[in-house]
Amino acid sequence: MSYRVLDCESVTEHLRKIPSIKEFFEDDELTAEEIGDGNLNFVYIVRGVKEPSKSLIVKQAVPYLRCAGEEFPLSKERMKYEIRALQSYDIHAPKIYHADEEMSLVVMEHLKDHMILRKGLIEKREYKNFADHISSFLAHTLFKTSSLYLQSDKKRALIDRFNSNTELCKLTEDFVFTFPYMENETNFIEPMCQNEAKELFADNLFKKRVMELKYIFMTRSDALLHGDLHTGSIMVNDEETYVIDPEFAFVGPFGFDIGALFANLLSAYISHRYRSGDELYREWLLSLITEIWSGFEEKFLQLWSETEQSALVTKGFLDDNMLKHFKREFMLNILRQSAGFAGCKMARRVFGIAGVEEIRGIDDPKKRKAAMMQALRTGRSLVMEYEKITAAKDLLLIAKESE
């Protein structure tokens, strides 16, 4: 079927022709509501008329940047990478009922008993299972798509399958590593922050460090990444965690997804200094970072210990002591890169086009500016100091010292 953009009426007509969807709704009539609030795509809730409790989510990519309009073209092919990533996840991903790369469309489980993690953190909710769940997702996804697990032919096939996602990688290169640190028409700079923006744009030592991290992002092919793993791409409740929206998926450096998540947790930590002043909740947010890292490291190393043969690993090549030393250095390097990428992710939100609700949504202008500047200080310190990181707790110390 040739591509066409769907709306609330045509999406139901389209779904009625798909056997798996007809079976899910038991031939009920369908109704659709457009709910997308993101920058790129259209998202619909489709419900049965007789049984409205039965519902699915439909997501379609359109050939332009949705938040900017049709005069800003963006390839709809991005959806095929999201489909492929979702299909490759074996844990903590929504069930896929139908996927059509030609239509740039995916139909998935409606997580109606869950909420976007970012909104939950703004509301000061605690999720006791989140650190365990997300560390499992990261460990399984990153390890099992790396050369520590795959043979070379499988790894190269994975790269071929994902690394033509160049358009969205270019968005990251521009909007995470470049434009937010220089004069650019896409930036969002509040009048009260003009002087601070000029100081950042003139900070060539910082920008040199960002460029080093950008080069790592552009050249490393460690594992399959979500590519945009912020707290708006995770849905949670007290018992479950689901990762959604991997349209930026590509094979890149181990630390990028981890760093993106850490950046968002640190932003939430900063925001509650000015939103709620709840120090106990702020400490809980920081504790998530150390719990996620320790869980990730333990699970990643356990998977590694269970793998006797891969593109990198050959049984008997190193003695046990030297292999343990290699693994310690390997994990420390991932942590350091995660810290550096976290710094870029935090700093880019301050003056770049895509801010975060927890900080830009602070109503009081003075508090908002204070939160923005603290986020910038934290991000800058992480970028400048990431190669000196020795443990996850160092990220917490940097965050506290930036207050």
Secondary structure as GFF3:
##gff-version 3
##sequence-region A 1 403
A	DSSP	alpha_helix	8	15	.	.	.	ID=ss1
A	DSSP	alpha_helix	19	25	.	.	.	ID=ss2
A	DSSP	beta_strand	30	34	.	.	.	ID=ss3
A	DSSP	beta_strand	41	48	.	.	.	ID=ss4
A	DSSP	beta_strand	55	61	.	.	.	ID=ss5
A	DSSP	beta_strand	64	65	.	.	.	ID=ss6
A	DSSP	beta_strand	69	73	.	.	.	ID=ss7
A	DSSP	alpha_helix	78	88	.	.	.	ID=ss8
A	DSSP	beta_strand	96	100	.	.	.	ID=ss9
A	DSSP	beta_strand	105	109	.	.	.	ID=ss10
A	DSSP	beta_strand	115	116	.	.	.	ID=ss11
A	DSSP	alpha_helix	117	122	.	.	.	ID=ss12
A	DSSP	alpha_helix	130	143	.	.	.	ID=ss13
A	DSSP	alpha_helix	152	162	.	.	.	ID=ss14
A	DSSP	alpha_helix	166	175	.	.	.	ID=ss15
A	DSSP	three_ten_helix	179	181	.	.	.	ID=ss16
A	DSSP	three_ten_helix	191	193	.	.	.	ID=ss17
A	DSSP	alpha_helix	194	201	.	.	.	ID=ss18
A	DSSP	alpha_helix	204	219	.	.	.	ID=ss19
A	DSSP	beta_strand	223	225	.	.	.	ID=ss20
A	DSSP	three_ten_helix	231	233	.	.	.	ID=ss21
A	DSSP	beta_strand	234	236	.	.	.	ID=ss22
A	DSSP	beta_strand	241	243	.	.	.	ID=ss23
A	DSSP	beta_strand	250	252	.	.	.	ID=ss24
A	DSSP	alpha_helix	255	275	.	.	.	ID=ss25
A	DSSP	alpha_helix	279	305	.	.	.	ID=ss26
A	DSSP	alpha_helix	320	351	.	.	.	ID=ss27
A	DSSP	alpha_helix	357	360	.	.	.	ID=ss28
A	DSSP	alpha_helix	365	385	.	.	.	ID=ss29
A	DSSP	three_ten_helix	386	388	.	.	.	ID=ss30
A	DSSP	alpha_helix	393	401	.	.	.	ID=ss31
###
